[in-house]
Amino acid sequence: MSFVPAAIARLVMPLVVVALLPLAWSGPAHSAGRPSAAGLWQAPDDDTKQPTGWFLISDHNGVHDGIIAKMFLKPGEDPNAVCDKCKDDRHDHPWLGLEIIRGMKPEGEDKYGGGTILDPRDGNIYNAMMTVSPDGQTLTVRGYLGISLFGRDEIWHRLPDSAVKELDSSVLAKYLPAQAGGARRPGDVRSKAGTPAR
């Protein structure tokens, strides 16, 4: 076993993370040529249209999960916010790197369902569905209670692969290594995505 000095590891880790990124998601299209929800997405504020966050969605053998990959804070917002109202394994985990989308599976050409989405502000977990636009550039994310009629949509926009360089390498390092081997073991991604460095 070899040991790499911490200074070298800090320089090398971002390069390793960028190299592993293609293994974590299939990019804008599935192998069948249809758009995929996997990728890096930006959510805009409904009023100001300014970005509120970036979300990294990964495909784990057909099951899609997503983390908060970058936060755009307003003045006075806590950069070290934790999910203190979460009632599950995400309780008290930092928002940055928090897995908010779980268990989404393809349901046709461009739709995903059967999963959940977490609102870290209040700890509530909602049923979720996602729809990818035909060009693969927008993702409609809907959280709802009971039936999808009683829900709310958010429109996210796909970011270019080059935007990954702007992400905190500690968040990616904790999320991507579990993906590199291909097979997902229970708890790997959830524990990794939910415990980013503070």
ChimeraX attribute file (.defattr): number of C-alpha atoms within 10 A of each C-alpha:
attribute: neighborCount
match mode: 1-to-1
recipient: residues
	/A:1	3
	/A:2	4
	/A:3	6
	/A:4	10
	/A:5	8
	/A:6	9
	/A:7	8
	/A:8	9
	/A:9	12
	/A:10	13
	/A:11	10
	/A:12	12
	/A:13	15
	/A:14	19
	/A:15	12
	/A:16	16
	/A:17	21
	/A:18	18
	/A:19	10
	/A:20	17
	/A:21	22
	/A:22	16
	/A:23	18
	/A:24	22
	/A:25	24
	/A:26	19
	/A:27	22
	/A:28	21
	/A:29	16
	/A:30	13
	/A:31	10
	/A:32	7
	/A:33	9
	/A:34	15
	/A:35	24
	/A:36	30
	/A:37	35
	/A:38	27
	/A:39	24
	/A:40	26
	/A:41	25
	/A:42	22
	/A:43	20
	/A:44	17
	/A:45	13
	/A:46	11
	/A:47	6
	/A:48	8
	/A:49	9
	/A:50	12
	/A:51	17
	/A:52	16
	/A:53	18
	/A:54	24
	/A:55	27
	/A:56	27
	/A:57	27
	/A:58	28
	/A:59	23
	/A:60	21
	/A:61	12
	/A:62	11
	/A:63	18
	/A:64	22
	/A:65	25
	/A:66	28
	/A:67	26
	/A:68	23
	/A:69	27
	/A:70	20
	/A:71	17
	/A:72	12
	/A:73	12
	/A:74	9
	/A:75	6
	/A:76	6
	/A:77	9
	/A:78	9
	/A:79	14
	/A:80	10
	/A:81	15
	/A:82	18
	/A:83	22
	/A:84	16
	/A:85	15
	/A:86	19
	/A:87	13
	/A:88	10
	/A:89	10
	/A:90	24
	/A:91	15
	/A:92	16
	/A:93	24
	/A:94	23
	/A:95	26
	/A:96	28
	/A:97	27
	/A:98	27
	/A:99	29
	/A:100	22
	/A:101	26
	/A:102	20
	/A:103	18
	/A:104	25
	/A:105	21
	/A:106	18
	/A:107	13
	/A:108	9
	/A:109	14
	/A:110	17
	/A:111	19
	/A:112	22
	/A:113	19
	/A:114	15
	/A:115	19
	/A:116	19
	/A:117	23
	/A:118	21
	/A:119	15
	/A:120	22
	/A:121	13
	/A:122	12
	/A:123	16
	/A:124	12
	/A:125	19
	/A:126	18
	/A:127	21
	/A:128	26
	/A:129	24
	/A:130	24
	/A:131	23
	/A:132	25
	/A:133	17
	/A:134	13
	/A:135	11
	/A:136	19
	/A:137	17
	/A:138	20
	/A:139	26
	/A:140	17
	/A:141	19
	/A:142	22
	/A:143	23
	/A:144	18
	/A:145	13
	/A:146	9
	/A:147	10
	/A:148	13
	/A:149	10
	/A:150	10
	/A:151	14
	/A:152	13
	/A:153	14
	/A:154	15
	/A:155	18
	/A:156	21
	/A:157	21
	/A:158	21
	/A:159	17
	/A:160	13
	/A:161	14
	/A:162	9
	/A:163	11
	/A:164	19
	/A:165	12
	/A:166	9
	/A:167	15
	/A:168	16
	/A:169	21
	/A:170	17
	/A:171	24
	/A:172	25
	/A:173	21
	/A:174	21
	/A:175	31
	/A:176	23
	/A:177	19
	/A:178	21
	/A:179	22
	/A:180	14
	/A:181	10
	/A:182	13
	/A:183	11
	/A:184	14
	/A:185	10
	/A:186	8
	/A:187	10
	/A:188	15
	/A:189	22
	/A:190	22
	/A:191	18
	/A:192	20
	/A:193	30
	/A:194	26
	/A:195	21
	/A:196	21
	/A:197	14
	/A:198	11
